[in-house]
Amino acid sequence: MVEKDGPYIHKRNKNWDKWAPMEDLQYQTGGNTWQAAGPLTDETVERLKDFWIGIGSKEPLSDSHVIGAPHTQPWIDTVVDQAFVDAISAFDDRLFSFIQHEKVWDRGRDCPPWDGAFYIATLLPLRPSFDLQRSDLVPKTNAAERYKGSYVSSGARRAVKLSATLETPIWRDAYTRQVMCTEEARAALEAIGITEWWFMPRDLVDDRH
């Protein structure tokens, strides 16, 4: 939002013809496409300073550590507190880029969602994770240009390659952009007390031979 009382601005439309976060933000690798990865560009970080992030939750967020959750789309999706930054950086400092952001507002209560600093959290690693021979995933044939390379589900089977889990304990899958993590990473997240995120187990196949 340009003002903390709204309205929300995602894309350019008849009421907003300027820089719009969903359409115009850029990652250092892959721009604003399905291959987007790594930190946000310096220009995007500067542009985002002009915007408010508005929250409209039913319950107060004063005891929370996260706002939102990592999404499959290449846009800003997660804001975290200092406790999250400290804990995840101590666990593995290769996983996220954290950009402090001053303008975060709980519109329903007309106050900041919590005391302390706010950070835009950008998950950095992107890698192919699924064994496509053992997973019901197929390339999306009618994807828009910026989503070229995306895969869609053709069934329920999912099998993660063991090799994909060995580089970093949290990453985003390059086929589906779903966020993956090891059991150790899950334990580290749960130790912070993040009750808003949920986890779904996946089969693991050893592809190293």
C-alpha angles and dihedrals in degrees: 000000000000090000125032092241092055159184104217116243118202108142135015113270141153090293097043123039098161134087108320121196101223094049104031110036114109135206120214089243120042097002109227098336139104087276093056111139143148126035126335117267119261091247091054091050090052093047092050091058088074093059134079120221106222124206125198104178124159093226129045114266097209092114095042129101099196140045112201127348135253107285132202093240122085097248140100106287113151136055119184140183132240093267090059092048093049096045098045093042089052090048095048123338094198096072109073141025111219121204117184112232122191101194110074118133139182100219095190094057098028094232140087112289092238142356118267135028128339124214133191103228117210118189107223113193119080120178141146106269111167127081097232092202090060099035130077095233129126133180114267105244100191098046119142114252095262090052096051110138095036122136129210132202121265094174145345102278117111126171123177121210113240090223090062091060097054103072102056130355094233125038144140120254113241094215100051103007088232113150115247131192141175124244089257091056091047090054091050091052093046090049089063090055102247103165096166096071122075131197133217120200119234131199115256124215125192106233097168096101 
